[in-house]
Amino acid sequence: MTHSRSSSSLSTRSDYSQCELGKWREALNHFDFSEYREAFQVFTEMEPKAKVYHNMAMCLIGIGDYFQAIKMLRAALEADPFLSLTSFHLGCLLYEKGEYNDAISSFQESLRVPD
């Protein structure tokens, strides 16, 4: 599976309190240096929100744990079904697993909802 190795694939931090911005920056720095386990750990220390789950999934993809990444992306969509980037990434992982009908549904959902 191909994935981006920069924080550009991570969700933005615009909805986080000032006190979590330091953790957010720390996690992004780890992610940018392909330190996915360290970034994942920092994200686990943050308030659980859809974008945190999304970013944890990106870390899991970097580690190669696609099964857990799918679970995390689904948790993100349960928390906020309007994250089109999350639906897109879920579609990519489902496609890689050969779950084509579910992948198509995720891709279609990613086109319907704004971020």
Accessible surface in RSA format (square Angstrom, percent):
REM  Atomic radii and reference values for relative SASA: ProtOr
REM  Chains: A
REM  Algorithm: Lee & Richards
REM  Probe-radius: 1.40
REM  Slices: 20
REM RES _ NUM      All-atoms   Total-Side   Main-Chain    Non-polar    All polar
REM                ABS   REL    ABS   REL    ABS   REL    ABS   REL    ABS   REL
RES MET A   1    68.60  35.5  11.79   7.8  56.81 135.3  16.27  13.8  52.33  69.3
RES THR A   2   132.03  93.9 108.85 110.3  23.18  55.2  77.56 104.2  54.47  82.3
RES HIS A   3    48.94  26.7  25.68  17.8  23.26  59.5  34.45  35.5  14.49  16.9
RES SER A   4    51.55  43.6  32.90  43.9  18.65  43.0  34.05  72.5  17.50  24.5
RES ARG A   5   134.50  56.5 118.29  60.3  16.21  38.6  46.91  64.1  87.60  53.1
RES SER A   6    45.89  38.8  45.53  60.8   0.36   0.8  40.05  85.3   5.84   8.2
RES SER A   7    34.33  29.0  27.72  37.0   6.61  15.2   1.62   3.4  32.72  45.8
RES SER A   8    95.15  80.4  59.54  79.5  35.61  82.0  56.90 121.2  38.25  53.6
RES SER A   9    14.93  12.6   8.84  11.8   6.09  14.0  13.68  29.1   1.25   1.7
RES LEU A  10    10.87   6.1   0.74   0.5  10.13  25.5   0.74   0.5  10.13  27.3
RES SER A  11    14.94  12.6   6.97   9.3   7.98  18.4   6.89  14.7   8.05  11.3
RES THR A  12    89.50  63.7  80.62  81.7   8.88  21.2  80.37 107.9   9.13  13.8
RES ARG A  13    92.68  38.9  90.46  46.1   2.23   5.3  15.21  20.8  77.47  47.0
RES SER A  14    97.78  82.6  57.78  77.1  40.00  92.1  52.95 112.8  44.83  62.8
RES ASP A  15    73.77  51.7  52.61  52.4  21.16  50.0  42.60 100.3  31.17  31.1
RES TYR A  16    18.25   8.5   0.00   0.0  18.25  47.5   1.49   1.1  16.75  20.7
RES SER A  17    62.04  52.4  46.92  62.6  15.12  34.8  52.53 111.9   9.51  13.3
RES GLN A  18   143.08  80.0 128.41  93.8  14.67  34.9  62.12 132.2  80.96  61.4
RES CYS A  19   110.34  83.5  76.47  85.3  33.88  79.6  51.79 131.2  58.55  63.1
RES GLU A  20    21.26  12.2  21.24  16.1   0.03   0.1  10.66  20.6  10.61   8.7
RES LEU A  21    27.74  15.5  27.74  19.8   0.00   0.0  27.74  19.5   0.00   0.0
RES GLY A  22    41.63  51.3   0.00   N/A  41.63  51.3  32.31  88.7   9.32  20.9
RES LYS A  23    79.34  38.7  76.48  46.9   2.87   6.8  44.02  39.6  35.32  37.6
RES TRP A  24     1.10   0.4   1.10   0.5   0.00   0.0   0.00   0.0   1.10   1.8
RES ARG A  25   116.19  48.8 114.72  58.5   1.47   3.5  50.32  68.8  65.87  39.9
RES GLU A  26    81.45  46.8  76.92  58.2   4.53  10.8  27.44  53.1  54.01  44.1
RES ALA A  27     0.00   0.0   0.00   0.0   0.00   0.0   0.00   0.0   0.00   0.0
RES LEU A  28    33.40  18.6  33.40  23.9   0.00   0.0  33.40  23.5   0.00   0.0
RES ASN A  29    86.96  60.0  86.67  83.8   0.29   0.7  17.92  43.1  69.05  66.7
RES HIS A  30    42.88  23.4  42.38  29.5   0.50   1.3  32.13  33.1  10.75  12.5
RES PHE A  31     1.31   0.7   1.31   0.8   0.00   0.0   1.31   0.8   0.00   0.0
RES ASP A  32    64.26  45.0  43.27  43.1  20.98  49.6  18.36  43.2  45.90  45.8
RES PHE A  33   152.42  76.3 131.65  81.5  20.77  54.0 137.08  83.1  15.34  43.9
RES SER A  34    50.39  42.6  33.26  44.4  17.13  39.5  20.13  42.9  30.26  42.4
RES GLU A  35    69.28  39.8  64.96  49.1   4.31  10.3  22.09  42.7  47.19  38.5
RES TYR A  36    13.61   6.4  11.16   6.4   2.45   6.4  11.16   8.4   2.45   3.0
RES ARG A  37   162.56  68.3 155.04  79.0   7.53  17.9  60.59  82.8 101.97  61.8
RES GLU A  38    85.29  49.0  80.27  60.7   5.02  11.9  35.92  69.5  49.37  40.3
RES ALA A  39     0.00   0.0   0.00   0.0   0.00   0.0   0.00   0.0   0.00   0.0
RES PHE A  40    48.60  24.3  48.60  30.1   0.00   0.0  48.60  29.5   0.00   0.0
RES GLN A  41    99.30  55.5  99.30  72.6   0.00   0.0  38.35  81.6  60.94  46.2
RES VAL A  42     9.00   5.9   9.00   8.2   0.00   0.0   9.00   7.8   0.00   0.0
RES PHE A  43     0.51   0.3   0.00   0.0   0.51   1.3   0.00   0.0   0.51   1.4
RES THR A  44    60.76  43.2  31.35  31.8  29.42  70.1  32.21  43.3  28.56  43.2
RES GLU A  45    89.68  51.5  65.51  49.6  24.17  57.5  31.98  61.9  57.70  47.1
RES MET A  46     8.31   4.3   0.00   0.0   8.31  19.8   0.89   0.8   7.42   9.8
RES GLU A  47    95.14  54.6  86.47  65.4   8.67  20.7  30.34  58.7  64.80  52.9
RES PRO A  48    88.95  64.8  70.56  64.3  18.39  66.9  71.42  59.0  17.53 108.9
RES LYS A  49    58.74  28.7  53.50  32.8   5.23  12.5  36.35  32.7  22.39  23.9
RES ALA A  50     9.84   9.0   6.72  10.4   3.12   7.1   6.72   9.5   3.12   8.3
RES LYS A  51    42.25  20.6  41.59  25.5   0.66   1.6  14.64  13.2  27.61  29.4
RES VAL A  52     1.60   1.1   1.60   1.4   0.00   0.0   1.60   1.4   0.00   0.0
RES TYR A  53    57.68  26.9  57.68  32.8   0.00   0.0  27.04  20.3  30.64  37.8
RES HIS A  54     0.07   0.0   0.07   0.0   0.00   0.0   0.07   0.1   0.00   0.0
RES ASN A  55     0.00   0.0   0.00   0.0   0.00   0.0   0.00   0.0   0.00   0.0
RES MET A  56    16.29   8.4  16.29  10.8   0.00   0.0  13.38  11.4   2.92   3.9
RES ALA A  57     0.00   0.0   0.00   0.0   0.00   0.0   0.00   0.0   0.00   0.0
RES MET A  58     7.81   4.0   6.30   4.2   1.51   3.6   1.24   1.1   6.56   8.7
RES CYS A  59     0.00   0.0   0.00   0.0   0.00   0.0   0.00   0.0   0.00   0.0
RES LEU A  60    14.60   8.1  14.60  10.4   0.00   0.0  14.60  10.3   0.00   0.0
RES ILE A  61     4.84   2.8   3.65   2.7   1.18   2.9   3.65   2.6   1.18   3.2
RES GLY A  62    17.97  22.2   0.00   N/A  17.97  22.2   0.00   0.0  17.97  40.2
RES ILE A  63    52.29  29.8  19.98  14.9  32.31  77.9  26.23  18.9  26.07  70.7
RES GLY A  64    40.44  49.9   0.00   N/A  40.44  49.9  18.99  52.1  21.45  48.0
RES ASP A  65    51.84  36.3  45.26  45.0   6.58  15.6  16.73  39.4  35.12  35.0
RES TYR A  66    74.67  34.9  72.11  41.0   2.56   6.7  55.08  41.4  19.59  24.1
RES PHE A  67   124.77  62.4 120.65  74.7   4.12  10.7 121.08  73.4   3.69  10.6
RES GLN A  68    63.75  35.6  63.75  46.6   0.00   0.0  18.36  39.1  45.38  34.4
RES ALA A  69     0.00   0.0   0.00   0.0   0.00   0.0   0.00   0.0   0.00   0.0
RES ILE A  70     5.79   3.3   5.79   4.3   0.00   0.0   5.79   4.2   0.00   0.0
RES LYS A  71   108.11  52.7  99.69  61.2   8.41  20.0  60.48  54.4  47.62  50.7
RES MET A  72    33.68  17.4  33.05  21.9   0.63   1.5  31.33  26.6   2.35   3.1
RES LEU A  73     0.00   0.0   0.00   0.0   0.00   0.0   0.00   0.0   0.00   0.0
RES ARG A  74   112.58  47.3 107.11  54.6   5.47  13.0  47.04  64.3  65.54  39.7
RES ALA A  75    36.44  33.5  27.72  42.8   8.72  19.8  33.40  47.0   3.03   8.0
RES ALA A  76     0.00   0.0   0.00   0.0   0.00   0.0   0.00   0.0   0.00   0.0
RES LEU A  77    31.19  17.4  27.51  19.7   3.68   9.2  27.92  19.6   3.27   8.8
RES GLU A  78   155.58  89.3 124.80  94.4  30.78  73.3  49.07  94.9 106.51  87.0
RES ALA A  79    62.40  57.4  21.40  33.0  41.00  93.3  33.10  46.6  29.30  77.6
RES ASP A  80    45.88  32.1  44.53  44.3   1.36   3.2  11.06  26.0  34.82  34.7
RES PRO A  81    69.27  50.5  67.90  61.9   1.37   5.0  68.34  56.4   0.93   5.8
RES PHE A  82   117.73  58.9 116.87  72.4   0.87   2.3 116.87  70.9   0.86   2.5
RES LEU A  83     8.81   4.9   8.81   6.3   0.00   0.0   8.81   6.2   0.00   0.0
RES SER A  84    20.42  17.3  19.73  26.3   0.68   1.6   4.28   9.1  16.14  22.6
RES LEU A  85    61.72  34.4  58.06  41.5   3.65   9.2  61.66  43.3   0.05   0.1
RES THR A  86     0.76   0.5   0.76   0.8   0.00   0.0   0.00   0.0   0.76   1.1
RES SER A  87     0.84   0.7   0.84   1.1   0.00   0.0   0.53   1.1   0.31   0.4
RES PHE A  88    92.78  46.4  92.78  57.5   0.00   0.0  92.78  56.2   0.00   0.0
RES HIS A  89    29.18  15.9  28.99  20.1   0.19   0.5  21.26  21.9   7.92   9.2
RES LEU A  90    10.21   5.7  10.21   7.3   0.00   0.0  10.21   7.2   0.00   0.0
RES GLY A  91     0.00   0.0   0.00   N/A   0.00   0.0   0.00   0.0   0.00   0.0
RES CYS A  92    27.34  20.7  24.38  27.2   2.96   6.9   6.21  15.7  21.13  22.8
RES LEU A  93     1.21   0.7   0.62   0.4   0.60   1.5   0.62   0.4   0.60   1.6
RES LEU A  94     2.51   1.4   2.51   1.8   0.00   0.0   2.51   1.8   0.00   0.0
RES TYR A  95   121.71  56.8 119.16  67.8   2.55   6.6  72.47  54.5  49.24  60.7
RES GLU A  96   100.81  57.9  68.14  51.5  32.67  77.8  14.64  28.3  86.17  70.4
RES LYS A  97   103.59  50.5  68.21  41.8  35.38  84.2  53.02  47.7  50.57  53.9
RES GLY A  98    34.43  42.5   0.00   N/A  34.43  42.5  15.07  41.3  19.36  43.4
RES GLU A  99    58.33  33.5  50.30  38.1   8.03  19.1  33.71  65.2  24.62  20.1
RES TYR A 100   118.21  55.2 115.00  65.4   3.21   8.4  76.00  57.1  42.21  52.0
RES ASN A 101   123.57  85.2 116.92 113.0   6.65  16.0  30.76  74.0  92.81  89.7
RES ASP A 102    71.51  50.1  69.03  68.7   2.48   5.9   8.92  21.0  62.59  62.4
RES ALA A 103     0.09   0.1   0.09   0.1   0.00   0.0   0.09   0.1   0.00   0.0
RES ILE A 104    91.77  52.2  91.27  68.0   0.51   1.2  91.77  66.1   0.00   0.0
RES SER A 105    63.09  53.3  59.91  80.0   3.17   7.3  30.79  65.6  32.30  45.3
RES SER A 106    12.75  10.8   8.46  11.3   4.28   9.9   4.29   9.1   8.45  11.8
RES PHE A 107    59.58  29.8  59.40  36.8   0.18   0.5  59.40  36.0   0.18   0.5
RES GLN A 108    93.66  52.4  91.78  67.1   1.89   4.5  25.65  54.6  68.01  51.6
RES GLU A 109    61.14  35.1  61.14  46.3   0.00   0.0  23.84  46.1  37.30  30.5
RES SER A 110    16.39  13.9   7.52  10.0   8.87  20.4   2.71   5.8  13.68  19.2
RES LEU A 111   156.25  87.0 121.94  87.2  34.31  86.2 124.72  87.6  31.53  84.8
RES ARG A 112   160.52  67.4 129.13  65.8  31.39  74.7  67.58  92.4  92.93  56.3
RES VAL A 113    16.38  10.8  10.52   9.5   5.87  14.1  11.61  10.1   4.77  12.9
RES PRO A 114    98.98  72.1  87.07  79.4  11.91  43.3  96.57  79.7   2.41  15.0
RES ASP A 115   118.73  83.2  54.93  54.7  63.80 150.9  56.77 133.6  61.96  61.8
END  Absolute sums over single chains surface
CHAIN  1 A     6325.8       5230.2       1095.7       3502.9       2822.9
END  Absolute sums over all chains
TOTAL          6325.8       5230.2       1095.7       3502.9       2822.9
